[in-house]
Amino acid sequence: MSKVTDAVAALAEPVVGALGLTLWDVEYVREAGSYYLRLYVDKEGGVGIDDCENVSRALDPILDEKDPVPDSYVFEVSSPGLERSLRKPAHFERYLGEKITVKLFTPRNGRREFVGVLKSYEDGALVLETPEGEERFEKKDYSSARVYFEF
């Protein structure tokens, strides 16, 4: 994580927790010429628009006062979604035994994407149980991992 996202996460964690939610992730990105600060929050049963609004209203004055972001930015609060991105060890631990999608930087056996049950995760390396058998991916091999949701 960057210094900005670490600082924002430290400020946001107690606020989000006090509202009965958990902080899933913090993103600070530049898109189409603007900076975006995005907080992803979660709770059992799902996150609603009111939850996002409550976090935004509670955290906005704190961010203004502490000023951890060097640039002007658009502040957004949302749910991580059904097909949420898995980035932190805690994310992978939470979804052990569940189906996930892994996208690779370079193809393996002609494929760039694998779907399977997450069997283990350690130090960035993960093992999936796929229909073809077990596949191990080192962190340097995959660009993203997401929860798999079948519509």
PyMOL commands that set and color helices and strands:
alter all, ss='L'
color gray80, all
select helices_A, chain A and resi 3-18+49-66+89-94+139-141
alter helices_A, ss='H'
color red, helices_A
select strands_A, chain A and resi 22-31+34-42+74-78+99-108+111-122+125-130+133-137+142-147
alter strands_A, ss='S'
color yellow, strands_A
deselect
rebuild
show_as cartoon
